[in-house]
Amino acid sequence: MFKRLFKLIIWPVKKVVLFPIKFLLYSFIIFIVSVLYLQYKADYDVETTPLSKIEYENCIEVIENYEVTINVLANYVDGLDSYQKEFVINNLPDRFRILLEPKTISAEEFEKIKGSFKTYLQGGRLPGFNGQALFPQAASLCRKGLS
């Protein structure tokens, strides 16, 4: 009796409710896979191999000091040509775009993003595909901008 009740009432409702959720989940997975594919297919013209422990620790040590970080980032941004700057703007996560104008960052703003910036750089240590880091931009930023 309960099996029939389940098949007649609950089963169609379950299918109608779960279909949009499954659709969104599969769409999200396809989006993530396509972003990773395009990211690793890109030719960055810089070294994007995973960071060594020493390189990562050096970057973190630089990030701990506000003045040093601002000076190093200012030198890095000033040294970029227009093509490199456009590349960084397009590939850097939105919450870190403020780092492209280091002289305008206050100490409080820097403290707010410091933790997530360290986490982002940690992605430069993790191996990805084709010998690149999981976050190739983070590896490049750490090597060229924070060393």
Beta strands, then each sheet from edge to edge (+ up, - down):
end
